[in-house]
Amino acid sequence: MVRITYVEADGRTQEVDAQPGWSLMEAAFHNGIEGIEAECGGACVCATCHIYMDERYLEKIKPMESGEDEMLDCAAAERKPNSRLSCQIEITDELEGAVVQIPETQI
C-alpha cells in the first residue's frame, strides 16, 4: 500500500493507504474522499477529477498526454502548473507520502 494525503477544499486532510495500480481518482473514491466528482468514471473526458499534484512528485508520474491537457482547459477550477486529472495518475510506490490538493469546485 502507498500512503497518500488528500487535502479537501475546506482544508480537511485524510491519509489513505492506496493500492498500487489504482489511479488517484480510484483511491479517492474507495476511501470516501469528497470533492473528486469523476463523472466520466476515469475515461478522461470530463475534468471533474481535477487535482493539484504535490510538486515534489511531478517528475515521478507519467507526463501529461494531449487529451488530459485539453480536458484541463475545461476544468471548473483554476488551472495551475501542477494541475492534473487524478484519473490519469497511476499510484506507484514512488508516490509514497504524496499530497493531493482538491480544488474548491469540479463543476
Order of alpha helices (4+ residues) and beta strands (2+ residues): beta-beta-alpha-beta-alpha-beta-beta
